[in-house]
Amino acid sequence: MAILPLNETPVGTKVRLVAIDGGRQLVRRFLSLGLSLGAEVEVLHHRGRGVVIAKEGNRVALGGGMAEKLRGEVLD
């Protein structure tokens, strides 16, 4: 299965979050948004370099910098 940054993941794809390419502060920021490693999310929209994702009925918009640092494993 492919592992891609969220900004390169096609719309409508479901992924499992597997890596965060950032420091402790970035990890805390993702946790505050409800995004942790192992979580399953769906890419809903691309907005420039940023993305809008859905997790358990909630939508989260991520800017391009954050979307590049969050990597997901594509689920079938």
HTML snippet that shows the backbone in 3Dmol.js (N, CA, C, O; Angstrom):
<script src="https://3Dmol.org/build/3Dmol-min.js"></script>
<div id="view" style="width:600px;height:400px;position:relative"></div>
<script>
const pdb = `
ATOM      1  N   MET A   1       0.831  -1.176   0.000  1.00  0.00           N
ATOM      2  CA  MET A   1       0.000   0.000   0.000  1.00  0.00           C
ATOM      3  C   MET A   1       0.881   1.246   0.000  1.00  0.00           C
ATOM      4  O   MET A   1       1.954   1.267   0.602  1.00  0.00           O
ATOM      5  N   ALA A   2       0.415   2.261  -0.672  1.00  0.00           N
ATOM      6  CA  ALA A   2       1.193   3.484  -0.825  1.00  0.00           C
ATOM      7  C   ALA A   2       1.073   4.367   0.411  1.00  0.00           C
ATOM      8  O   ALA A   2       0.022   4.443   1.047  1.00  0.00           O
ATOM      9  N   ILE A   3       2.180   5.030   0.731  1.00  0.00           N
ATOM     10  CA  ILE A   3       2.195   6.019   1.807  1.00  0.00           C
ATOM     11  C   ILE A   3       2.483   7.372   1.165  1.00  0.00           C
ATOM     12  O   ILE A   3       3.531   7.573   0.552  1.00  0.00           O
ATOM     13  N   LEU A   4       1.525   8.306   1.316  1.00  0.00           N
ATOM     14  CA  LEU A   4       1.606   9.613   0.672  1.00  0.00           C
ATOM     15  C   LEU A   4       1.371  10.727   1.679  1.00  0.00           C
ATOM     16  O   LEU A   4       0.670  10.527   2.671  1.00  0.00           O
ATOM     17  N   PRO A   5       1.954  11.907   1.434  1.00  0.00           N
ATOM     18  CA  PRO A   5       1.546  13.069   2.219  1.00  0.00           C
ATOM     19  C   PRO A   5       0.098  13.410   1.872  1.00  0.00           C
ATOM     20  O   PRO A   5      -0.342  13.149   0.752  1.00  0.00           O
ATOM     21  N   LEU A   6      -0.638  13.980   2.797  1.00  0.00           N
ATOM     22  CA  LEU A   6      -2.058  14.236   2.551  1.00  0.00           C
ATOM     23  C   LEU A   6      -2.294  15.193   1.390  1.00  0.00           C
ATOM     24  O   LEU A   6      -3.321  15.095   0.718  1.00  0.00           O
ATOM     25  N   ASN A   7      -1.362  16.122   1.136  1.00  0.00           N
ATOM     26  CA  ASN A   7      -1.576  17.054   0.029  1.00  0.00           C
ATOM     27  C   ASN A   7      -1.423  16.390  -1.341  1.00  0.00           C
ATOM     28  O   ASN A   7      -1.802  16.985  -2.349  1.00  0.00           O
ATOM     29  N   GLU A   8      -0.878  15.174  -1.401  1.00  0.00           N
ATOM     30  CA  GLU A   8      -0.752  14.429  -2.658  1.00  0.00           C
ATOM     31  C   GLU A   8      -1.756  13.283  -2.767  1.00  0.00           C
ATOM     32  O   GLU A   8      -1.771  12.564  -3.766  1.00  0.00           O
ATOM     33  N   THR A   9      -2.581  13.113  -1.758  1.00  0.00           N
ATOM     34  CA  THR A   9      -3.568  12.025  -1.740  1.00  0.00           C
ATOM     35  C   THR A   9      -4.793  12.445  -2.530  1.00  0.00           C
ATOM     36  O   THR A   9      -5.315  13.538  -2.309  1.00  0.00           O
ATOM     37  N   PRO A  10      -5.274  11.598  -3.457  1.00  0.00           N
ATOM     38  CA  PRO A  10      -6.449  11.962  -4.266  1.00  0.00           C
ATOM     39  C   PRO A  10      -7.711  12.145  -3.425  1.00  0.00           C
ATOM     40  O   PRO A  10      -7.874  11.515  -2.380  1.00  0.00           O
ATOM     41  N   VAL A  11      -8.593  13.010  -3.895  1.00  0.00           N
ATOM     42  CA  VAL A  11      -9.881  13.258  -3.236  1.00  0.00           C
ATOM     43  C   VAL A  11     -10.682  11.958  -3.202  1.00  0.00           C
ATOM     44  O   VAL A  11     -10.691  11.200  -4.172  1.00  0.00           O
ATOM     45  N   GLY A  12     -11.349  11.711  -2.083  1.00  0.00           N
ATOM     46  CA  GLY A  12     -12.170  10.517  -1.924  1.00  0.00           C
ATOM     47  C   GLY A  12     -11.412   9.316  -1.389  1.00  0.00           C
ATOM     48  O   GLY A  12     -12.010   8.266  -1.153  1.00  0.00           O
ATOM     49  N   THR A  13     -10.111   9.449  -1.193  1.00  0.00           N
ATOM     50  CA  THR A  13      -9.287   8.350  -0.702  1.00  0.00           C
ATOM     51  C   THR A  13      -9.309   8.299   0.814  1.00  0.00           C
ATOM     52  O   THR A  13      -9.226   9.329   1.483  1.00  0.00           O
ATOM     53  N   LYS A  14      -9.422   7.090   1.352  1.00  0.00           N
ATOM     54  CA  LYS A  14      -9.339   6.895   2.798  1.00  0.00           C
ATOM     55  C   LYS A  14      -7.922   6.449   3.124  1.00  0.00           C
ATOM     56  O   LYS A  14      -7.350   5.592   2.450  1.00  0.00           O
ATOM     57  N   VAL A  15      -7.365   7.053   4.178  1.00  0.00           N
ATOM     58  CA  VAL A  15      -5.996   6.737   4.589  1.00  0.00           C
ATOM     59  C   VAL A  15      -5.928   6.529   6.092  1.00  0.00           C
ATOM     60  O   VAL A  15      -6.762   7.031   6.845  1.00  0.00           O
ATOM     61  N   ARG A  16      -4.913   5.774   6.515  1.00  0.00           N
ATOM     62  CA  ARG A  16      -4.598   5.619   7.933  1.00  0.00           C
ATOM     63  C   ARG A  16      -3.344   6.447   8.184  1.00  0.00           C
ATOM     64  O   ARG A  16      -2.340   6.268   7.494  1.00  0.00           O
ATOM     65  N   LEU A  17      -3.388   7.339   9.150  1.00  0.00           N
ATOM     66  CA  LEU A  17      -2.256   8.206   9.438  1.00  0.00           C
ATOM     67  C   LEU A  17      -1.123   7.384  10.048  1.00  0.00           C
ATOM     68  O   LEU A  17      -1.308   6.703  11.057  1.00  0.00           O
ATOM     69  N   VAL A  18       0.063   7.457   9.414  1.00  0.00           N
ATOM     70  CA  VAL A  18       1.176   6.606   9.848  1.00  0.00           C
ATOM     71  C   VAL A  18       2.419   7.380  10.257  1.00  0.00           C
ATOM     72  O   VAL A  18       3.283   6.816  10.929  1.00  0.00           O
ATOM     73  N   ALA A  19       2.546   8.656   9.877  1.00  0.00           N
ATOM     74  CA  ALA A  19       3.761   9.397  10.224  1.00  0.00           C
ATOM     75  C   ALA A  19       3.492  10.892  10.251  1.00  0.00           C
ATOM     76  O   ALA A  19       2.669  11.414   9.499  1.00  0.00           O
ATOM     77  N   ILE A  20       4.211  11.563  11.140  1.00  0.00           N
ATOM     78  CA  ILE A  20       4.187  13.022  11.205  1.00  0.00           C
ATOM     79  C   ILE A  20       5.632  13.484  11.080  1.00  0.00           C
ATOM     80  O   ILE A  20       6.464  13.177  11.934  1.00  0.00           O
ATOM     81  N   ASP A  21       5.924  14.218  10.019  1.00  0.00           N
ATOM     82  CA  ASP A  21       7.282  14.715   9.780  1.00  0.00           C
ATOM     83  C   ASP A  21       7.446  16.080  10.438  1.00  0.00           C
ATOM     84  O   ASP A  21       7.524  17.105   9.760  1.00  0.00           O
ATOM     85  N   GLY A  22       7.496  16.078  11.740  1.00  0.00           N
ATOM     86  CA  GLY A  22       7.608  17.344  12.455  1.00  0.00           C
ATOM     87  C   GLY A  22       7.991  17.113  13.903  1.00  0.00           C
ATOM     88  O   GLY A  22       8.145  15.976  14.347  1.00  0.00           O
ATOM     89  N   GLY A  23       8.139  18.190  14.621  1.00  0.00           N
ATOM     90  CA  GLY A  23       8.550  18.132  16.014  1.00  0.00           C
ATOM     91  C   GLY A  23       7.387  17.963  16.974  1.00  0.00           C
ATOM     92  O   GLY A  23       6.247  17.710  16.583  1.00  0.00           O
ATOM     93  N   ARG A  24       7.718  18.110  18.224  1.00  0.00           N
ATOM     94  CA  ARG A  24       6.748  17.901  19.291  1.00  0.00           C
ATOM     95  C   ARG A  24       5.564  18.864  19.205  1.00  0.00           C
ATOM     96  O   ARG A  24       4.420  18.474  19.441  1.00  0.00           O
ATOM     97  N   GLN A  25       5.844  20.123  18.864  1.00  0.00           N
ATOM     98  CA  GLN A  25       4.756  21.105  18.772  1.00  0.00           C
ATOM     99  C   GLN A  25       3.762  20.735  17.684  1.00  0.00           C
ATOM    100  O   GLN A  25       2.553  20.863  17.877  1.00  0.00           O
ATOM    101  N   LEU A  26       4.257  20.279  16.548  1.00  0.00           N
ATOM    102  CA  LEU A  26       3.365  19.896  15.460  1.00  0.00           C
ATOM    103  C   LEU A  26       2.528  18.680  15.849  1.00  0.00           C
ATOM    104  O   LEU A  26       1.335  18.620  15.550  1.00  0.00           O
ATOM    105  N   VAL A  27       3.152  17.719  16.512  1.00  0.00           N
ATOM    106  CA  VAL A  27       2.408  16.539  16.971  1.00  0.00           C
ATOM    107  C   VAL A  27       1.301  16.966  17.927  1.00  0.00           C
ATOM    108  O   VAL A  27       0.184  16.457  17.838  1.00  0.00           O
ATOM    109  N   ARG A  28       1.588  17.880  18.828  1.00  0.00           N
ATOM    110  CA  ARG A  28       0.566  18.382  19.762  1.00  0.00           C
ATOM    111  C   ARG A  28      -0.558  19.085  19.023  1.00  0.00           C
ATOM    112  O   ARG A  28      -1.726  18.943  19.383  1.00  0.00           O
ATOM    113  N   ARG A  29      -0.210  19.842  17.989  1.00  0.00           N
ATOM    114  CA  ARG A  29      -1.228  20.552  17.194  1.00  0.00           C
ATOM    115  C   ARG A  29      -2.172  19.552  16.532  1.00  0.00           C
ATOM    116  O   ARG A  29      -3.390  19.731  16.559  1.00  0.00           O
ATOM    117  N   PHE A  30      -1.608  18.496  15.937  1.00  0.00           N
ATOM    118  CA  PHE A  30      -2.453  17.477  15.319  1.00  0.00           C
ATOM    119  C   PHE A  30      -3.330  16.784  16.356  1.00  0.00           C
ATOM    120  O   PHE A  30      -4.505  16.519  16.101  1.00  0.00           O
ATOM    121  N   LEU A  31      -2.763  16.491  17.520  1.00  0.00           N
ATOM    122  CA  LEU A  31      -3.560  15.861  18.579  1.00  0.00           C
ATOM    123  C   LEU A  31      -4.703  16.764  19.013  1.00  0.00           C
ATOM    124  O   LEU A  31      -5.798  16.278  19.295  1.00  0.00           O
ATOM    125  N   SER A  32      -4.468  18.070  19.072  1.00  0.00           N
ATOM    126  CA  SER A  32      -5.531  18.997  19.469  1.00  0.00           C
ATOM    127  C   SER A  32      -6.643  19.048  18.419  1.00  0.00           C
ATOM    128  O   SER A  32      -7.782  19.389  18.739  1.00  0.00           O
ATOM    129  N   LEU A  33      -6.321  18.712  17.178  1.00  0.00           N
ATOM    130  CA  LEU A  33      -7.326  18.657  16.109  1.00  0.00           C
ATOM    131  C   LEU A  33      -8.007  17.286  16.031  1.00  0.00           C
ATOM    132  O   LEU A  33      -8.881  17.070  15.191  1.00  0.00           O
ATOM    133  N   GLY A  34      -7.603  16.364  16.911  1.00  0.00           N
ATOM    134  CA  GLY A  34      -8.183  15.031  16.917  1.00  0.00           C
ATOM    135  C   GLY A  34      -7.529  14.080  15.940  1.00  0.00           C
ATOM    136  O   GLY A  34      -8.102  13.040  15.614  1.00  0.00           O
ATOM    137  N   LEU A  35      -6.329  14.416  15.461  1.00  0.00           N
ATOM    138  CA  LEU A  35      -5.620  13.586  14.489  1.00  0.00           C
ATOM    139  C   LEU A  35      -4.421  12.935  15.162  1.00  0.00           C
ATOM    140  O   LEU A  35      -3.466  13.614  15.539  1.00  0.00           O
ATOM    141  N   SER A  36      -4.474  11.623  15.309  1.00  0.00           N
ATOM    142  CA  SER A  36      -3.371  10.888  15.915  1.00  0.00           C
ATOM    143  C   SER A  36      -2.949   9.763  14.990  1.00  0.00           C
ATOM    144  O   SER A  36      -3.694   9.379  14.087  1.00  0.00           O
ATOM    145  N   LEU A  37      -1.766   9.240  15.212  1.00  0.00           N
ATOM    146  CA  LEU A  37      -1.290   8.136  14.389  1.00  0.00           C
ATOM    147  C   LEU A  37      -2.235   6.946  14.546  1.00  0.00           C
ATOM    148  O   LEU A  37      -2.673   6.628  15.651  1.00  0.00           O
ATOM    149  N   GLY A  38      -2.538   6.301  13.439  1.00  0.00           N
ATOM    150  CA  GLY A  38      -3.460   5.178  13.443  1.00  0.00           C
ATOM    151  C   GLY A  38      -4.893   5.565  13.120  1.00  0.00           C
ATOM    152  O   GLY A  38      -5.720   4.696  12.844  1.00  0.00           O
ATOM    153  N   ALA A  39      -5.203   6.868  13.149  1.00  0.00           N
ATOM    154  CA  ALA A  39      -6.556   7.328  12.844  1.00  0.00           C
ATOM    155  C   ALA A  39      -6.835   7.166  11.351  1.00  0.00           C
ATOM    156  O   ALA A  39      -5.939   7.324  10.521  1.00  0.00           O
ATOM    157  N   GLU A  40      -8.082   6.849  11.022  1.00  0.00           N
ATOM    158  CA  GLU A  40      -8.489   6.733   9.625  1.00  0.00           C
ATOM    159  C   GLU A  40      -9.259   7.980   9.233  1.00  0.00           C
ATOM    160  O   GLU A  40     -10.212   8.373   9.906  1.00  0.00           O
ATOM    161  N   VAL A  41      -8.833   8.604   8.129  1.00  0.00           N
ATOM    162  CA  VAL A  41      -9.457   9.831   7.644  1.00  0.00           C
ATOM    163  C   VAL A  41      -9.719   9.703   6.149  1.00  0.00           C
ATOM    164  O   VAL A  41      -9.131   8.861   5.471  1.00  0.00           O
ATOM    165  N   GLU A  42     -10.611  10.553   5.648  1.00  0.00           N
ATOM    166  CA  GLU A  42     -10.912  10.602   4.213  1.00  0.00           C
ATOM    167  C   GLU A  42     -10.606  12.002   3.699  1.00  0.00           C
ATOM    168  O   GLU A  42     -10.976  12.996   4.325  1.00  0.00           O
ATOM    169  N   VAL A  43      -9.928  12.075   2.557  1.00  0.00           N
ATOM    170  CA  VAL A  43      -9.617  13.363   1.936  1.00  0.00           C
ATOM    171  C   VAL A  43     -10.860  13.823   1.178  1.00  0.00           C
ATOM    172  O   VAL A  43     -11.325  13.129   0.274  1.00  0.00           O
ATOM    173  N   LEU A  44     -11.402  14.992   1.542  1.00  0.00           N
ATOM    174  CA  LEU A  44     -12.632  15.495   0.931  1.00  0.00           C
ATOM    175  C   LEU A  44     -12.380  16.502  -0.178  1.00  0.00           C
ATOM    176  O   LEU A  44     -13.021  16.441  -1.226  1.00  0.00           O
ATOM    177  N   HIS A  45     -11.448  17.433   0.042  1.00  0.00           N
ATOM    178  CA  HIS A  45     -11.188  18.506  -0.925  1.00  0.00           C
ATOM    179  C   HIS A  45      -9.718  18.870  -0.895  1.00  0.00           C
ATOM    180  O   HIS A  45      -9.034  18.698   0.114  1.00  0.00           O
ATOM    181  N   HIS A  46      -9.250  19.375  -2.020  1.00  0.00           N
ATOM    182  CA  HIS A  46      -7.941  20.026  -2.074  1.00  0.00           C
ATOM    183  C   HIS A  46      -8.198  21.515  -2.228  1.00  0.00           C
ATOM    184  O   HIS A  46      -9.016  21.924  -3.053  1.00  0.00           O
ATOM    185  N   ARG A  47      -7.511  22.321  -1.446  1.00  0.00           N
ATOM    186  CA  ARG A  47      -7.650  23.776  -1.514  1.00  0.00           C
ATOM    187  C   ARG A  47      -6.250  24.342  -1.687  1.00  0.00           C
ATOM    188  O   ARG A  47      -5.572  24.660  -0.710  1.00  0.00           O
ATOM    189  N   GLY A  48      -5.819  24.467  -2.944  1.00  0.00           N
ATOM    190  CA  GLY A  48      -4.434  24.840  -3.196  1.00  0.00           C
ATOM    191  C   GLY A  48      -3.558  23.695  -2.740  1.00  0.00           C
ATOM    192  O   GLY A  48      -3.748  22.553  -3.158  1.00  0.00           O
ATOM    193  N   ARG A  49      -2.587  24.003  -1.872  1.00  0.00           N
ATOM    194  CA  ARG A  49      -1.753  22.935  -1.307  1.00  0.00           C
ATOM    195  C   ARG A  49      -2.404  22.292  -0.091  1.00  0.00           C
ATOM    196  O   ARG A  49      -1.993  21.208   0.324  1.00  0.00           O
ATOM    197  N   GLY A  50      -3.405  22.935   0.483  1.00  0.00           N
ATOM    198  CA  GLY A  50      -4.072  22.427   1.674  1.00  0.00           C
ATOM    199  C   GLY A  50      -5.139  21.395   1.342  1.00  0.00           C
ATOM    200  O   GLY A  50      -5.478  21.186   0.177  1.00  0.00           O
ATOM    201  N   VAL A  51      -5.658  20.756   2.372  1.00  0.00           N
ATOM    202  CA  VAL A  51      -6.700  19.746   2.195  1.00  0.00           C
ATOM    203  C   VAL A  51      -7.769  19.905   3.270  1.00  0.00           C
ATOM    204  O   VAL A  51      -7.531  20.483   4.330  1.00  0.00           O
ATOM    205  N   VAL A  52      -8.944  19.380   2.970  1.00  0.00           N
ATOM    206  CA  VAL A  52     -10.010  19.236   3.958  1.00  0.00           C
ATOM    207  C   VAL A  52     -10.207  17.744   4.125  1.00  0.00           C
ATOM    208  O   VAL A  52     -10.409  17.024   3.147  1.00  0.00           O
ATOM    209  N   ILE A  53     -10.148  17.275   5.379  1.00  0.00           N
ATOM    210  CA  ILE A  53     -10.304  15.847   5.647  1.00  0.00           C
ATOM    211  C   ILE A  53     -11.472  15.624   6.595  1.00  0.00           C
ATOM    212  O   ILE A  53     -11.893  16.533   7.310  1.00  0.00           O
ATOM    213  N   ALA A  54     -11.985  14.404   6.589  1.00  0.00           N
ATOM    214  CA  ALA A  54     -13.078  14.028   7.490  1.00  0.00           C
ATOM    215  C   ALA A  54     -12.622  12.875   8.368  1.00  0.00           C
ATOM    216  O   ALA A  54     -11.986  11.929   7.903  1.00  0.00           O
ATOM    217  N   LYS A  55     -12.962  12.975   9.653  1.00  0.00           N
ATOM    218  CA  LYS A  55     -12.687  11.901  10.597  1.00  0.00           C
ATOM    219  C   LYS A  55     -13.898  11.770  11.504  1.00  0.00           C
ATOM    220  O   LYS A  55     -14.221  12.689  12.257  1.00  0.00           O
ATOM    221  N   GLU A  56     -14.561  10.637  11.431  1.00  0.00           N
ATOM    222  CA  GLU A  56     -15.712  10.338  12.289  1.00  0.00           C
ATOM    223  C   GLU A  56     -16.756  11.449  12.259  1.00  0.00           C
ATOM    224  O   GLU A  56     -17.258  11.855  13.308  1.00  0.00           O
ATOM    225  N   GLY A  57     -17.086  11.942  11.076  1.00  0.00           N
ATOM    226  CA  GLY A  57     -18.125  12.951  10.938  1.00  0.00           C
ATOM    227  C   GLY A  57     -17.664  14.382  11.141  1.00  0.00           C
ATOM    228  O   GLY A  57     -18.442  15.311  10.929  1.00  0.00           O
ATOM    229  N   ASN A  58     -16.423  14.582  11.543  1.00  0.00           N
ATOM    230  CA  ASN A  58     -15.874  15.927  11.723  1.00  0.00           C
ATOM    231  C   ASN A  58     -14.979  16.278  10.546  1.00  0.00           C
ATOM    232  O   ASN A  58     -14.282  15.418  10.006  1.00  0.00           O
ATOM    233  N   ARG A  59     -15.001  17.548  10.150  1.00  0.00           N
ATOM    234  CA  ARG A  59     -14.140  18.014   9.066  1.00  0.00           C
ATOM    235  C   ARG A  59     -13.050  18.894   9.636  1.00  0.00           C
ATOM    236  O   ARG A  59     -13.280  19.693  10.544  1.00  0.00           O
ATOM    237  N   VAL A  60     -11.851  18.732   9.083  1.00  0.00           N
ATOM    238  CA  VAL A  60     -10.703  19.529   9.514  1.00  0.00           C
ATOM    239  C   VAL A  60     -10.007  20.048   8.263  1.00  0.00           C
ATOM    240  O   VAL A  60      -9.702  19.281   7.350  1.00  0.00           O
ATOM    241  N   ALA A  61      -9.759  21.349   8.224  1.00  0.00           N
ATOM    242  CA  ALA A  61      -9.015  21.952   7.121  1.00  0.00           C
ATOM    243  C   ALA A  61      -7.567  22.128   7.562  1.00  0.00           C
ATOM    244  O   ALA A  61      -7.294  22.693   8.621  1.00  0.00           O
ATOM    245  N   LEU A  62      -6.644  21.642   6.740  1.00  0.00           N
ATOM    246  CA  LEU A  62      -5.218  21.751   7.021  1.00  0.00           C
ATOM    247  C   LEU A  62      -4.557  22.583   5.940  1.00  0.00           C
ATOM    248  O   LEU A  62      -4.836  22.397   4.756  1.00  0.00           O
ATOM    249  N   GLY A  63      -3.691  23.491   6.329  1.00  0.00           N
ATOM    250  CA  GLY A  63      -2.926  24.268   5.373  1.00  0.00           C
ATOM    251  C   GLY A  63      -1.900  23.392   4.672  1.00  0.00           C
ATOM    252  O   GLY A  63      -1.658  22.256   5.081  1.00  0.00           O
ATOM    253  N   GLY A  64      -1.305  23.918   3.628  1.00  0.00           N
ATOM    254  CA  GLY A  64      -0.349  23.158   2.829  1.00  0.00           C
ATOM    255  C   GLY A  64       0.836  22.647   3.616  1.00  0.00           C
ATOM    256  O   GLY A  64       1.257  21.506   3.424  1.00  0.00           O
ATOM    257  N   GLY A  65       1.386  23.467   4.500  1.00  0.00           N
ATOM    258  CA  GLY A  65       2.537  23.048   5.285  1.00  0.00           C
ATOM    259  C   GLY A  65       2.221  21.878   6.198  1.00  0.00           C
ATOM    260  O   GLY A  65       3.018  20.948   6.322  1.00  0.00           O
ATOM    261  N   MET A  66       1.063  21.921   6.835  1.00  0.00           N
ATOM    262  CA  MET A  66       0.671  20.827   7.725  1.00  0.00           C
ATOM    263  C   MET A  66       0.325  19.575   6.926  1.00  0.00           C
ATOM    264  O   MET A  66       0.668  18.464   7.331  1.00  0.00           O
ATOM    265  N   ALA A  67      -0.354  19.750   5.792  1.00  0.00           N
ATOM    266  CA  ALA A  67      -0.750  18.604   4.972  1.00  0.00           C
ATOM    267  C   ALA A  67       0.463  17.872   4.410  1.00  0.00           C
ATOM    268  O   ALA A  67       0.423  16.653   4.242  1.00  0.00           O
ATOM    269  N   GLU A  68       1.543  18.600   4.118  1.00  0.00           N
ATOM    270  CA  GLU A  68       2.765  17.968   3.611  1.00  0.00           C
ATOM    271  C   GLU A  68       3.435  17.098   4.662  1.00  0.00           C
ATOM    272  O   GLU A  68       4.079  16.103   4.328  1.00  0.00           O
ATOM    273  N   LYS A  69       3.286  17.468   5.935  1.00  0.00           N
ATOM    274  CA  LYS A  69       3.989  16.775   7.010  1.00  0.00           C
ATOM    275  C   LYS A  69       3.219  15.586   7.575  1.00  0.00           C
ATOM    276  O   LYS A  69       3.762  14.819   8.370  1.00  0.00           O
ATOM    277  N   LEU A  70       1.976  15.428   7.178  1.00  0.00           N
ATOM    278  CA  LEU A  70       1.148  14.329   7.672  1.00  0.00           C
ATOM    279  C   LEU A  70       1.044  13.277   6.577  1.00  0.00           C
ATOM    280  O   LEU A  70       0.540  13.553   5.489  1.00  0.00           O
ATOM    281  N   ARG A  71       1.525  12.065   6.867  1.00  0.00           N
ATOM    282  CA  ARG A  71       1.564  11.007   5.857  1.00  0.00           C
ATOM    283  C   ARG A  71       0.561   9.913   6.205  1.00  0.00           C
ATOM    284  O   ARG A  71       0.387   9.542   7.366  1.00  0.00           O
ATOM    285  N   GLY A  72      -0.093   9.412   5.157  1.00  0.00           N
ATOM    286  CA  GLY A  72      -1.101   8.379   5.351  1.00  0.00           C
ATOM    287  C   GLY A  72      -0.895   7.194   4.429  1.00  0.00           C
ATOM    288  O   GLY A  72      -0.395   7.331   3.312  1.00  0.00           O
ATOM    289  N   GLU A  73      -1.290   6.030   4.916  1.00  0.00           N
ATOM    290  CA  GLU A  73      -1.238   4.793   4.152  1.00  0.00           C
ATOM    291  C   GLU A  73      -2.609   4.603   3.499  1.00  0.00           C
ATOM    292  O   GLU A  73      -3.627   4.558   4.189  1.00  0.00           O
ATOM    293  N   VAL A  74      -2.633   4.492   2.188  1.00  0.00           N
ATOM    294  CA  VAL A  74      -3.891   4.372   1.445  1.00  0.00           C
ATOM    295  C   VAL A  74      -4.554   3.042   1.803  1.00  0.00           C
ATOM    296  O   VAL A  74      -3.919   1.988   1.770  1.00  0.00           O
ATOM    297  N   LEU A  75      -5.851   3.110   2.149  1.00  0.00           N
ATOM    298  CA  LEU A  75      -6.628   1.917   2.477  1.00  0.00           C
ATOM    299  C   LEU A  75      -7.431   1.486   1.256  1.00  0.00           C
ATOM    300  O   LEU A  75      -7.828   2.320   0.443  1.00  0.00           O
ATOM    301  N   ASP A  76      -7.663   0.211   1.132  1.00  0.00           N
ATOM    302  CA  ASP A  76      -8.450  -0.310   0.001  1.00  0.00           C
ATOM    303  C   ASP A  76      -9.919  -0.126   0.213  1.00  0.00           C
ATOM    304  O   ASP A  76     -10.719  -0.508  -0.641  1.00  0.00           O
TER     305      ASP A  76
END
`;
const viewer = $3Dmol.createViewer("view");
viewer.addModel(pdb, "pdb");
viewer.setStyle({}, {cartoon: {color: "spectrum"}});
viewer.zoomTo();
viewer.render();
</script>
